[in-house]
């Protein structure tokens, strides 16, 4: 067999369609002697026998080790330039009470952006002083709750939030620490929906209005100005955007230092991970060293002290540690003809028992993934498109992948790097229950989030008679 002309250029024809690329799959992912997929010391068949499909699986040790590695990388890099670094885990990627506990154990802080995420973080037992609260449309109730429980830092996303947070803090008789989210105007090399610092954007205050916003904060007795915040997007592989955003923020930072204290600078997150072999993610040490160099050079050029630095990785910590297991259903080869060249090619559609309800990213912004059968096979590879069961033509799980040609109904299929934004974005579309999330470690399993049954869905429908 050879390359299929329908395949994108990024997708290479595999020498082994069962191989597990280490940088894409969880650290513990391997195969048994007879070829079955194992994660965290537990086989795919055992996981499915106990919890069913679809099933989110998270390698607990991998999440913990990645958190520690990121923390150490930033601690060491910024100690070298004479300052401290604070790592916030971006909870929007995937947040449960146990994940909060893992982050606390790794000495990470946690970033939340809604009242619901705040509630989960608090239930996870973290010190509220180690929380950051984001959001472009915080309600008065959310602000009041954040102030009441002692959230460490609230990120102001608009001019009007200055007064709203100040009132809430004054009512509680405290001085609330705040950052100002700045729209730096840097265009990250990513999908339009993932870029969060374009001028025409809902997030942040324009760079040209940063000094005005900071002066307004300083004028409020109930607020303490901590510093500026920037986030230029997600799934970024090019450091040039981070470099330019940091340079622009340092210009404003230097202006503000001349009129008062600015103890911190938050450079956000957004570093990409490897979803496919075509991706090329940063190592955490490289990210930390690059940002430390940028900050040190900028401070030297401007003759100002080096501030403490904060960063907010989420996907980078939890994304590669997760997989999703599905049961294969309908197999449908589709042959496409090119009349101009009198040739044809076949793409095999492989349906699974989940889809866009458990992974919305491909439908939202064309995200690519890697898939493997849970078993090995010597069959020649064929170009496949893994699709879901929902009533949408855009219900695609993996747009392009080479799988063994003997894939059949009943097979177990695993999709890699689903630890971030899959469960977070999950829905009940077509009245499909959201899958459970199971943590695996050292041959054991435990449920992080219970799956939803049909009874769970009906329980919220007020037209269903009690006991029906």
Secondary structure, DSSP 8 states (H G I E B T S, - for coil): ----TTS-TT----S-TT---TTTS-TT-EE-TT--EEETTEEHHHHHHHH-SSEEEEEHHHHHHHHHHHHHHHHHHHHTTT--EEEEEEGGGS--HHHHHHHHHTT-EEEE-SHHHHHHHHHTT--GGGEEE--SS--HHHHHHHHHHT-SEEEE-SHHHHHHHHHHHHHHT--EEEEEEEE-----SS-TTT----SS-SSSEEGGGHHHHHHHHHT-TTEEEEEEE----SSB--THHHHHHHHHHHHHHHHHHTTS---EEE----B---SSTT-----HHHHHHHHHHHHHHHHHHHT----EEEE--SHHHHGGGEEEEEEEEEEEEEEEEETTTTEEEEEEEEEES--TTT--HHHHH-----EEESS---S-EEEEEEE-SSS-TT-EEEEEEEEETT--TT-EEEEES-SSSTTTT---GGG-----EEEEETTEEEEEE----HHHHHHT-TTS-TT-
